[in-house]
Amino acid sequence: MSAASSTPPLDRFSLPDAGGHFGRYGGTFVPETLMTALAELTAAYLVARDDPGFQAELRHHLKEFAGRPTELYFAERLTAHVGGAKIYFKREDLLHTGAHKINNALAQALLARRMGKKRIIAETGAGQHGVATASVCAKFGLECVIYMGAHDMERQALNVFRMRLMGATVVGVEAGQKTLKEAINEAMRDWVTNVRHTHYILGTAYGAHPYPMMVRDFHRVIGLEAKEQLLAREGRLPDEMVACVGGGSNAIGLFFEFLEDPGVRLFGVEAGGRGIKRGEHAARFAGGRLGVLQGCKTFLLQDAEGQIELTHSVSAGLDYAAVGPEHAFYRDRGRIEFGYATDAEVMEAFQLCSRQEGIIPALESTHALAFGLKRARDLGPDKVVVIGLSGRGDKDVQQVAALLEKTKA
């Protein structure tokens, strides 16, 4: 699992470079009309990152509004059920609005205010980033427009209502598969048109520089807390850590503080859908190749002619053709390993966690849970596995109920 001995020593703080590259991944592939906005955003973020006042304000809102720190929870009954390693959840599902997304949305809203931007746009798949963005816009009095695929609006109707309740305009996207990729396309079109007074709060560690760097940094708090909490509980680091990966924001946030701890294995879990067949999954490392999509170079699902392939996942938040460039970089180095969970495995783990722990996980997070339970089962009782519970499953219960009803028919 370790990288080759010829690989230079890992320095997580050296990435990305000034051009936004993580090795051969990342960069800036956008229309010329957005280059000035991205340069402005990069400059503003680098100043804010080193400004104690900005960081203090962010910490205040993360505590008072979002509810940080989140708990590190020992899943005692699941541990006994599996019969292997001790299982801990990093409980981002306990945050205001129900997922880790609020970390980044809060920080970017503060940055937008600092830049004098009065209008916010965002994309969303599962709806959690949209809800988080609508929430912070309501808090700070900012205009808010959320783009969401029409298909995702149907399967995440509760989150659509929540966004509108908080004053956001939710725009359904009817193009293509009517999912996350198309929502990002429409958000970028809006940004090009309204760039002078609009900030785009991109919801994951993806896209053109500085977004992968910036979103990662805003989610680093997850891993910082997890390391401190586990050392307090167990007096040691975990043996393995597992997180779901769509774009990869919760995963890089959880993993970043452990990248230079070689004794900790890191696993990213993609959406295996109905199986690794074209159009039936969203596991980029299981069926993808190097390409450029929506702002950066990374691993993505495309055919031999470069056309983006159809994707599928039971979870709207993982139903996307590309993966964050930093994940691709660490995968090449062998530092983060990747697997996938199928829809069937996810549905089983969703019900198991609900019944064993009284915690209903988001379908996205349940991919990590399904994979993490298998990892824990293969390890001994003296080992420790930390699973990133990136969100809660309230938004998914109607969809799961309908799917379970179908299996009975």
C-alpha positions in Angstrom: 0.0 0.0 0.0 3.0 2.3 0.5 4.3 4.4 -2.3 7.5 3.4 -4.1 10.8 4.2 -2.3 11.8 6.5 -5.1 8.8 8.8 -4.4 9.8 12.1 -2.8 8.9 12.5 0.9 5.3 13.7 1.4 4.8 17.4 2.3 1.1 18.0 2.4 1.5 21.7 2.8 3.4 22.1 -0.4 0.3 21.3 -2.4 -1.1 22.7 -4.6 1.6 24.7 -6.3 1.0 28.3 -7.3 -0.9 27.2 -10.4 -3.2 25.0 -8.4 -1.6 21.7 -9.5 -1.4 18.5 -7.5 1.3 16.8 -9.6 -0.3 16.3 -13.0 -3.8 17.0 -11.6 -5.8 20.2 -10.9 -5.0 23.5 -12.6 -7.4 26.1 -14.1 -9.5 25.2 -17.2 -12.2 27.8 -17.4 -13.4 30.5 -19.9 -11.2 33.6 -20.1 -14.1 35.6 -18.6 -13.6 33.8 -15.2 -9.8 34.1 -15.0 -9.9 37.5 -13.4 -12.6 36.4 -10.8 -10.5 33.3 -9.9 -7.3 35.4 -9.5 -9.3 37.8 -7.3 -10.6 34.9 -5.3 -7.2 33.4 -4.9 -5.7 36.6 -3.7 -8.5 37.3 -1.2 -8.3 33.8 0.2 -4.6 33.8 0.7 -4.9 37.1 2.6 -7.8 35.8 4.7 -6.0 32.5 5.4 -3.3 34.4 7.2 -5.6 37.0 8.9 -6.2 36.2 12.6 -9.3 38.3 12.5 -10.9 36.2 9.7 -9.9 32.9 11.3 -11.3 34.0 14.7 -14.6 35.1 13.1 -14.8 31.7 11.3 -14.2 29.8 14.5 -16.8 31.8 16.2 -19.5 31.0 13.6 -18.4 27.3 13.4 -19.0 27.0 17.1 -22.1 29.2 17.6 -23.9 28.6 14.4 -22.7 25.3 13.0 -22.1 23.4 16.3 -18.4 22.5 16.2 -16.7 20.5 17.5 -18.5 17.4 16.5 -18.3 14.2 18.5 -16.1 11.1 17.9 -18.6 8.4 18.6 -17.8 4.8 19.6 -20.2 2.5 17.7 -20.4 -0.1 20.4 -23.2 -2.3 19.0 -21.9 -2.2 15.4 -18.4 -3.2 16.7 -19.9 -6.2 18.5 -22.0 -7.1 15.5 -19.0 -7.0 13.2 -16.8 -8.8 15.6 -13.5 -7.1 14.6 -11.9 -3.7 15.1 -13.3 -0.9 17.2 -15.5 1.3 15.1 -15.7 5.1 15.6 -17.8 7.6 13.7 -16.7 11.2 13.2 -20.1 12.7 13.5 -20.4 15.5 11.0 -24.1 14.6 10.8 -24.5 16.5 14.1 -23.8 19.8 12.5 -26.4 22.5 11.7 -28.1 21.7 8.4 -27.1 18.0 8.7 -23.7 17.6 7.1 -20.1 18.7 6.8 -21.1 21.1 4.0 -21.7 23.9 6.5 -17.9 24.2 7.2 -17.2 25.3 3.7 -20.4 27.3 3.1 -19.8 29.4 6.2 -16.2 30.1 5.4 -16.9 31.0 1.7 -19.8 33.3 2.7 -17.5 35.2 5.1 -15.0 35.4 2.2 -17.6 36.7 -0.2 -18.7 39.4 2.3 -15.0 40.4 2.6 -14.8 40.7 -1.2 -18.0 42.8 -1.3 -20.1 40.2 -3.2 -23.8 40.5 -2.4 -25.1 37.6 -4.5 -24.2 33.9 -4.0 -24.7 31.0 -6.3 -24.1 27.3 -5.7 -24.7 23.9 -7.1 -26.1 20.9 -5.2 -26.6 17.2 -5.8 -27.9 15.6 -2.6 -29.1 19.1 -1.5 -27.0 19.3 1.6 -24.6 21.9 0.1 -27.6 23.8 -1.1 -29.2 23.8 2.3 -25.9 24.9 4.0 -25.5 27.7 1.4 -29.1 28.9 1.8 -28.6 28.8 5.6 -25.5 31.0 5.6 -27.0 33.4 3.0 -30.0 33.9 5.3 -27.7 34.5 8.2 -25.7 37.1 6.5 -28.4 38.7 4.3 -27.0 37.6 0.9 -29.0 36.8 -2.2 -28.9 33.1 -2.9 -29.5 31.1 -6.1 -29.1 27.3 -6.0 -28.8 25.1 -9.2 -30.0 21.5 -8.9 -30.7 18.8 -11.4 -34.4 18.1 -11.9 -33.8 14.4 -11.1 -32.1 15.2 -7.9 -34.9 17.7 -7.0 -37.3 14.8 -7.2 -35.3 12.4 -5.0 -34.3 15.2 -2.5 -37.6 17.1 -2.3 -37.3 17.7 1.4 -34.0 19.6 0.9 -35.5 21.6 -1.9 -38.2 22.8 0.5 -35.6 23.6 3.1 -33.7 25.8 0.7 -36.7 27.7 -0.4 -37.9 28.1 3.2 -34.7 29.9 4.0 -35.2 32.3 1.0 -33.1 30.7 -1.7 -34.2 30.5 -5.3 -33.8 26.9 -6.5 -33.4 26.5 -10.2 -34.1 23.1 -11.7 -31.8 21.9 -14.4 -33.4 19.9 -17.1 -30.4 19.2 -19.3 -28.6 15.9 -19.7 -29.0 13.4 -16.8 -30.5 16.2 -14.7 -28.0 15.6 -11.9 -25.0 17.2 -10.3 -22.8 17.6 -13.5 -25.5 19.6 -15.2 -26.1 21.7 -12.1 -22.5 22.7 -12.0 -22.7 23.6 -15.7 -25.6 26.0 -15.1 -23.9 27.5 -12.0 -20.8 28.3 -14.1 -22.9 29.9 -16.8 -24.5 32.1 -14.2 -21.1 33.0 -12.8 -19.7 34.0 -16.2 -22.7 36.3 -16.7 -22.7 37.9 -13.3 -19.1 37.6 -12.2 -18.7 41.2 -11.0 -21.2 41.0 -8.1 -21.6 37.2 -7.6 -19.5 34.7 -5.7 -19.8 31.0 -6.5 -19.7 28.8 -3.4 -18.5 25.6 -5.0 -19.5 22.7 -2.7 -16.6 20.2 -3.0 -12.8 19.9 -3.3 -13.0 20.1 -7.1 -13.0 22.6 -9.9 -10.5 25.3 -10.9 -7.9 26.7 -8.5 -8.2 27.9 -5.8 -11.4 25.8 -5.0 -9.8 22.4 -4.3 -7.2 24.0 -2.0 -9.7 26.4 -0.4 -12.4 23.8 0.3 -9.9 21.3 1.7 -8.6 24.0 4.1 -12.1 24.8 5.2 -12.8 21.2 6.0 -9.4 20.4 7.7 -11.2 21.0 11.0 -12.7 17.5 10.7 -9.4 15.7 10.8 -7.9 18.1 13.4 -10.7 17.3 15.8 -10.7 13.6 15.0 -6.9 13.3 15.7 -7.2 15.1 19.0 -10.3 13.2 20.1 -9.0 9.8 19.3 -5.7 10.4 21.1 -7.8 11.4 24.1 -10.0 8.3 23.9 -7.5 5.6 22.8 -4.1 7.2 23.4 -3.1 6.4 19.8 -3.9 7.0 16.2 -6.4 4.9 14.2 -5.2 1.9 12.1 -7.6 2.9 9.3 -9.8 5.7 8.3 -12.7 5.5 5.7 -14.7 8.2 4.0 -17.0 8.5 1.0 -15.7 10.3 -2.0 -17.8 12.2 -4.6 -15.8 15.3 -5.2 -14.1 14.5 -2.0 -14.5 17.4 0.5 -15.4 15.4 3.6 -12.7 12.8 2.8 -9.8 15.2 2.3 -11.0 17.1 5.4 -10.8 13.9 7.5 -7.6 12.6 5.9 -5.5 15.7 5.6 -4.1 15.7 9.2 -3.1 12.0 8.8 -1.4 12.1 5.4 2.0 12.1 7.0 1.2 9.4 9.5 2.2 6.3 7.5 0.8 3.8 10.0 -2.7 5.1 9.3 -4.3 3.5 6.1 -6.7 5.9 4.4 -9.6 4.6 2.2 -11.8 6.6 -0.1 -15.1 4.9 -1.1 -16.8 5.7 -4.4 -20.3 4.9 -5.7 -20.3 1.4 -7.2 -24.0 1.8 -8.2 -25.4 -1.3 -9.8 -21.9 -2.6 -10.6 -18.9 -1.5 -12.6 -20.5 -1.4 -16.0 -20.6 1.7 -18.2 -23.4 4.1 -17.1 -24.2 2.0 -14.0 -21.8 3.5 -11.4 -19.8 6.6 -10.4 -16.5 4.9 -9.4 -14.0 7.0 -11.3 -10.9 5.0 -10.2 -12.6 1.7 -11.1 -13.6 2.8 -14.6 -12.2 6.2 -15.4 -9.3 7.9 -17.1 -7.4 11.2 -17.1 -9.3 14.1 -18.5 -10.6 17.7 -18.0 -14.0 18.5 -16.7 -15.5 21.7 -15.2 -12.3 23.5 -14.4 -9.6 21.0 -13.7 -7.7 17.9 -14.8 -8.4 14.7 -12.9 -9.7 11.2 -13.2 -13.2 11.0 -14.7 -15.6 8.7 -16.5 -15.3 9.3 -20.2 -15.3 7.2 -23.4 -12.5 6.9 -25.9 -13.6 10.0 -27.7 -13.6 12.1 -24.5 -17.4 12.2 -24.1 -18.5 12.1 -20.4 -20.2 8.8 -19.6 -23.5 8.5 -17.8 -23.3 7.8 -14.1 -25.5 6.2 -11.5 -25.7 6.1 -7.7 -28.4 5.6 -5.2 -26.9 8.7 -3.5 -27.3 12.0 -5.4 -24.2 13.5 -3.8 -21.9 10.8 -5.3 -23.5 10.7 -8.7 -20.8 12.6 -10.5 -18.3 11.8 -13.3 -15.1 13.3 -11.8 -13.1 13.2 -8.6 -11.2 15.9 -6.8 -7.6 16.4 -8.1 -6.0 16.0 -4.7 -7.5 12.6 -4.3 -6.2 11.6 -7.7 -2.7 12.7 -6.7 -2.6 10.8 -3.4 -4.1 7.7 -5.2 -1.1 7.8 -7.6 1.3 8.0 -4.7 -0.4 5.0 -3.0 -1.2 7.2 0.1 -5.0 7.0 -0.2 -6.5 3.7 -1.4 -9.9 3.6 -3.1 -12.7 1.1 -3.2 -16.4 1.3 -3.9 -19.7 0.2 -2.4 -22.7 -0.9 -4.5 -26.2 0.4 -4.1 -27.2 -3.0 -2.6 -24.4 -2.9 0.0 -25.4 0.7 0.9 -29.0 -0.1 1.4 -28.1 -3.0 3.7 -25.7 -0.9 5.7 -28.2 2.0 5.9 -30.7 -0.3 7.7 -28.0 -2.0 9.8 -26.7 1.3 11.3 -30.2 2.6 11.9 -31.1 -0.5 13.9 -27.9 -1.1 15.7 -26.9 2.4 16.6 -30.1 4.5 16.3 -28.2 6.7 13.8 -29.7 7.2 10.3 -26.7 8.0 8.0 -26.9 9.9 4.7 -26.7 7.5 1.7 -23.4 9.2 0.7 -21.9 8.5 4.2 -23.3 5.0 4.1 -20.9 4.1 1.2 -18.1 4.7 3.7 -20.0 2.8 6.4 -20.5 -0.3 4.1 -16.9 -0.4 3.2 -15.7 0.4 6.7 -17.7 -2.4 8.2 -15.9 -4.9 5.9 -12.5 -3.4 6.8 -13.3 -3.7 10.5 -14.5 -7.3 10.1 -11.1 -8.2 8.6 -9.1 -6.6 11.4 -8.5 -7.8 15.0 -10.2 -6.4 18.1 -7.0 -4.5 19.0 -7.4 -2.3 15.9 -9.3 0.9 15.5 -11.2 2.2 12.4 -12.6 5.7 12.1 -15.5 6.2 9.6 -16.4 9.6 8.4 -20.2 10.1 9.0 -20.4 13.1 6.7 -24.2 13.6 6.9 -27.5 12.4 8.4 -30.1 10.5 6.4 -33.3 12.4 7.2 -33.2 13.6 3.5 -33.0 10.1 2.3 -35.7 8.2 4.2 -38.5 8.7 1.7 -36.2 7.6 -1.1 -35.1 4.5 0.9 -38.7 3.7 1.8 -39.7 3.7 -1.8 -36.7 1.6 -2.9 -37.4 -1.0 -0.1 -41.1 -1.1 -1.2 -40.0 -1.9 -4.7 -37.9 -4.8 -3.5 -40.9 -6.3 -1.8 -43.1 -6.0 -4.9 
